[in-house]
Amino acid sequence: MAKRRGVWADLQRERARRQRLEQQAYRAAAQAAKKAEREREQARRAAARQAAQDERERKRLYIEERKAEAADMAADLRDRVEELDSVLVTGVWRRPDTSFASLKHTFQPPPFDPGGLDRPIPAPQWVPPRPPGAMGNLFGGRARYEREEATARQAYERERAQHAAAEADRLRLLEERRGAYDQWLATESEAVRRHNAEIDDFERQVRAGDSDAVARFFTLVLDSSPYPEGFPHRTRAIYRPEPRELVVEYELPPQSVIPAERDYKYVQTRDEIDKIARSVKEIKDRYARLIAQVALRTLHEVFAGDPVGIIEVASFNGHVSTTDPATGQPVRPCLLSVSAEKGLFSTFVLADVDPVACLKKLNALISQHPYDLEAVRPVVDFEALLSQYKFVEGMDAVAGLDSRPDLLDMKPNEFEHFTRQLFETMGMKSWVTQASKDDGVDAVAVNEDPVFGGLCVIQAKRYSGPVNVEAVRALAGVMEDKHATKGIMITTSWVTKDGHAFATRHGRIQIMECEEIKYLCKEHLGLDVLISLPKPPPKRR
């Protein structure tokens, strides 16, 4: 099983890496084109200013440039809005690029490069000394010639010996280079063969309806779908073989993806470019329409990306990770939930539908006020399915890290430093730590930040199982000993029901569990971390 999961992780990382490269190349090309166009326009304007003969002309050109700058900003804004408005159409016209064939590797080795060793070393040539003439023979020339010839012959023989040795070295090096190339060729070919054999086995499992394999395949399909910048692009998937249903839990984009500006205008009297705000109603309407597009596009990509016809029903739960403005606490409400049968969904012309109306046709549960985080109850409870089926969690393809750190893999002192770094980023300071001898990490940190009303004691538990009420009581005891006004229990797992009850009665203890840790790491450290618990934490209302 470990081998299979390694392959799936490699596939996810490879798909994410390819998608990031494609998106980066696309954005870089578009930005370069716009930048080049603007640079040409700026050069033209600069030349015009240089040619101006008086102050009035220069001022006029400056005003034109500022107006053009505002116009460029407005054009970028319109491009962004158009990109968001076409999320569904873009997904519909895009052909799925994830198939079993695309997951396989091909190997086209470069030709053998002898590095010049295939060219023989030129052999030395015998060049005898010039013989003496008739007069030279009369005055001892013959003897000199014979001595010169003997010396030249000796030098020639030395060169021949050196050439023979050099040629032997060349042939030896050429043979070694060829052997190394052949060995590399065999190793790479075998690696490709093994990988493709695993893909063939993966395909057989998908065709057989294995829930784990099907969920993994469709996670790859959805992860390969490029979305505009600012979309989290995180998915979890479960496949139910008996109804042939794929359940997708999708991370919706935050409200901030809708631009708050409607236009830009240059004000000459103040020499400033003013932002013209978009109305709150328009922002809310656009956000509702956007998440409806995401839901329909995901359903389309599930049915369109089905290579063997094993999906008859697709269910979509769209959540958004944000902060509750009333409490300041992280929340993840479900804003949209829908199930669709393949037969009915295939009759829709998605390029021409109104997304919200189309979802209503499917009897979707849609938040009446999604911008205000008004949640709905999912059509299919994803969490309830976890006890029955395996699920596959996707990775963040736009942000994301190719190998996310697993907090449970950290050593105790590493987790202590990680916790300190997290809270320091959140504004804490004046750390004093002391080690304990219980399982995992139990680091006590004292903070004097006045925001927390005095001293704040933090206990960090790197656990994979529940933290019981005794640990929470121990935190209360440390608070009394330190005369702290607040205590925080932060754990990679979860606190038992009795522990939560004790913290509520105490009134000055805050509990931060696994999901909140992942949110805080993303929010304050920019890290997408894993916490590989052996089982999911209990769901509490």
Rosetta blueprint (number, residue, H / E / L):
1 M L
2 A H
3 K H
4 R H
5 R H
6 G H
7 V H
8 W H
9 A H
10 D H
11 L H
12 Q H
13 R H
14 E H
15 R H
16 A H
17 R H
18 R H
19 Q H
20 R H
21 L H
22 E H
23 Q H
24 Q H
25 A H
26 Y H
27 R H
28 A H
29 A H
30 A H
31 Q H
32 A H
33 A H
34 K H
35 K H
36 A H
37 E H
38 R H
39 E H
40 R H
41 E H
42 Q H
43 A H
44 R H
45 R H
46 A H
47 A H
48 A H
49 R H
50 Q H
51 A H
52 A L
53 Q L
54 D L
55 E H
56 R H
57 E H
58 R H
59 K H
60 R H
61 L H
62 Y H
63 I H
64 E H
65 E H
66 R H
67 K H
68 A H
69 E H
70 A H
71 A H
72 D H
73 M H
74 A H
75 A H
76 D H
77 L H
78 R H
79 D H
80 R H
81 V H
82 E H
83 E H
84 L H
85 D H
86 S L
87 V H
88 L H
89 V H
90 T H
91 G H
92 V H
93 W H
94 R L
95 R L
96 P L
97 D L
98 T L
99 S L
100 F H
101 A H
102 S H
103 L H
104 K L
105 H L
106 T L
107 F L
108 Q L
109 P L
110 P L
111 P L
112 F L
113 D L
114 P L
115 G L
116 G L
117 L L
118 D L
119 R L
120 P L
121 I L
122 P L
123 A L
124 P L
125 Q L
126 W L
127 V L
128 P L
129 P L
130 R L
131 P L
132 P L
133 G L
134 A H
135 M H
136 G H
137 N H
138 L H
139 F L
140 G L
141 G H
142 R H
143 A H
144 R H
145 Y H
146 E H
147 R H
148 E H
149 E H
150 A H
151 T H
152 A H
153 R H
154 Q H
155 A H
156 Y H
157 E H
158 R H
159 E H
160 R H
161 A H
162 Q H
163 H H
164 A H
165 A H
166 A H
167 E H
168 A H
169 D H
170 R H
171 L H
172 R H
173 L H
174 L H
175 E H
176 E H
177 R H
178 R H
179 G H
180 A H
181 Y H
182 D H
183 Q H
184 W H
185 L H
186 A H
187 T H
188 E H
189 S H
190 E H
191 A H
192 V H
193 R H
194 R H
195 H H
196 N H
197 A H
198 E H
199 I H
200 D H
201 D H
202 F H
203 E H
204 R H
205 Q H
206 V H
207 R H
208 A L
209 G L
210 D L
211 S H
212 D H
213 A H
214 V H
215 A H
216 R H
217 F H
218 F H
219 T H
220 L H
221 V H
222 L H
223 D H
224 S L
225 S L
226 P L
227 Y L
228 P L
229 E L
230 G L
231 F L
232 P L
233 H L
234 R L
235 T E
236 R E
237 A E
238 I E
239 Y E
240 R E
241 P L
242 E L
243 P L
244 R L
245 E E
246 L E
247 V E
248 V E
249 E E
250 Y E
251 E E
252 L L
253 P L
254 P L
255 Q H
256 S H
257 V H
258 I L
259 P L
260 A L
261 E E
262 R E
263 D E
264 Y E
265 K E
266 Y E
267 V E
268 Q L
269 T L
270 R L
271 D L
272 E E
273 I E
274 D E
275 K E
276 I E
277 A E
278 R L
279 S L
280 V H
281 K H
282 E H
283 I H
284 K H
285 D H
286 R H
287 Y H
288 A H
289 R H
290 L H
291 I H
292 A H
293 Q H
294 V H
295 A H
296 L H
297 R H
298 T H
299 L H
300 H H
301 E H
302 V H
303 F H
304 A H
305 G L
306 D L
307 P L
308 V L
309 G L
310 I L
311 I L
312 E L
313 V E
314 A E
315 S E
316 F E
317 N E
318 G E
319 H E
320 V L
321 S L
322 T E
323 T E
324 D L
325 P L
326 A L
327 T L
328 G L
329 Q L
330 P E
331 V E
332 R L
333 P L
334 C E
335 L E
336 L E
337 S E
338 V E
339 S E
340 A E
341 E E
342 K H
343 G H
344 L H
345 F H
346 S L
347 T L
348 F L
349 V L
350 L H
351 A H
352 D H
353 V L
354 D L
355 P H
356 V H
357 A H
358 C H
359 L H
360 K H
361 K H
362 L L
363 N L
364 A L
365 L E
366 I E
367 S L
368 Q L
369 H L
370 P H
371 Y H
372 D H
373 L L
374 E L
375 A L
376 V L
377 R L
378 P L
379 V L
380 V L
381 D L
382 F H
383 E H
384 A H
385 L H
386 L L
387 S L
388 Q L
389 Y L
390 K L
391 F E
392 V E
393 E E
394 G L
395 M L
396 D L
397 A L
398 V L
399 A L
400 G L
401 L L
402 D L
403 S L
404 R L
405 P L
406 D E
407 L H
408 L H
409 D H
410 M L
411 K L
412 P H
413 N H
414 E H
415 F H
416 E H
417 H H
418 F H
419 T H
420 R H
421 Q H
422 L H
423 F H
424 E H
425 T H
426 M L
427 G L
428 M L
429 K L
430 S L
431 W L
432 V L
433 T E
434 Q E
435 A L
436 S L
437 K L
438 D L
439 D L
440 G L
441 V L
442 D E
443 A E
444 V E
445 A E
446 V E
447 N E
448 E L
449 D L
450 P H
451 V H
452 F H
453 G L
454 G L
455 L L
456 C E
457 V E
458 I E
459 Q E
460 A E
461 K E
462 R L
463 Y L
464 S L
465 G L
466 P L
467 V E
468 N L
469 V H
470 E H
471 A H
472 V H
473 R H
474 A H
475 L H
476 A H
477 G H
478 V H
479 M H
480 E H
481 D H
482 K H
483 H L
484 A L
485 T L
486 K E
487 G E
488 I E
489 M E
490 I E
491 T E
492 T L
493 S L
494 W L
495 V E
496 T L
497 K H
498 D H
499 G H
500 H H
501 A H
502 F H
503 A H
504 T H
505 R H
506 H H
507 G L
508 R L
509 I E
510 Q E
511 I E
512 M E
513 E L
514 C H
515 E H
516 E H
517 I H
518 K H
519 Y H
520 L H
521 C H
522 K H
523 E H
524 H H
525 L H
526 G L
527 L L
528 D L
529 V L
530 L E
531 I L
532 S L
533 L L
534 P L
535 K L
536 P L
537 P L
538 P L
539 K L
540 R L
541 R L
